[in-house]
Amino acid sequence: MRIIIILSVISLLFLESLSGQTYMTALGVRTGNSFGLTINQRILKRTTVEGILQNHFQTQTTYFHVLAKQHKPIVSRRLNVYAGAGVHMGVQNEGSGVAGLDGVLGLEFTALRLNISADFKPQWTYGQGLILNPGVSVRYVLLKDDVFRRWDKKRKRSKRKKSGTSIWDKIKI
């Protein structure tokens, strides 16, 4: 029993050190009881902002959602659970505008240049009430995380060259 507890603690510590996503920008489609386009942009290590433009089948309304999501890796950095919140605005078929609040809870997997997520996104719209909006998104990764890391590494190396110090100058023995 002690071995299981020790291994569980070590696993949790290991998972905590992983970064949240393997991509910077991903674009694709979202489907469920609505259909639309989605773009996900990482803004911090484990935080993304998602924009969704979708047509909801039940309410005959076109919505634009903006969600901030916090990611937590499970098993590896390619598999994440996430939660977040946001706002939406929409236009009904007869032309009247609507607005409201969103929540989101989901699971995301990224492999090669494909990002797949399944989530539960309840939305509360003023005048319409609560709509439960489960969905699946499939996105193509436009900008991978390693591209950004290489660019950042080159930028730092260029700064060091301009300042005239090498990495070895900073090491004190």
C-alpha positions, 0 to 999 in steps of 0.5 A, a space after each residue: 500500500 505504501 508503494 502505491 501511495 509513493 508512486 502516486 505522489 511521484 506521478 503527481 509531481 512529475 505531471 505538475 512539471 509538464 507544460 500544458 499544450 504542445 501547440 500555440 495556435 490551432 484552427 478547426 470545426 466544432 460540432 454537437 447540437 451546434 456547428 461552427 468554427 473554432 480557433 485556440 490560441 495559447 497565451 500563457 504556459 497553461 492558458 488558452 483563449 478560444 474563439 468559437 463562431 457557431 450556429 445553434 440548431 435549437 435556438 436558431 441563433 448564430 453565436 460568437 463565444 470567447 473563452 479563457 481556459 486553464 489546462 492541466 496535463 494528465 498522463 503526458 502533455 499531449 492529453 489535457 483536462 481543461 476548464 474555463 469561462 467566457 462570454 458570448 454574443 449572438 444574433 437570432 434569425 429574426 435579427 434581435 441580439 442576445 448575450 450571455 455567459 459560458 462555462 467549459 469543462 473538457 478533455 483535449 488530445 494533440 498528436 502530430 498536427 491534429 488537436 481533438 477535444 470533447 467538452 461540455 459547454 453550458 451557456 446562459 443567455 439573457 432571455 433564453 436561459 441555460 443551454 447545455 452545449 456538449 461538443 467535439 472539436 477537431 483542429 489543425 495545429 497551425 503553429 506548434 510549440 517547438 517553433 515558438 521555443 526555437 524562435 525564443 532560443 534564437 532571440 536569446 542567443 542574439 541578445 547574448 551576442 549583442 551584449 558580448 557575454 557568452 553562456 560560459 561567462 555566467 557560470 562561476 566556478 
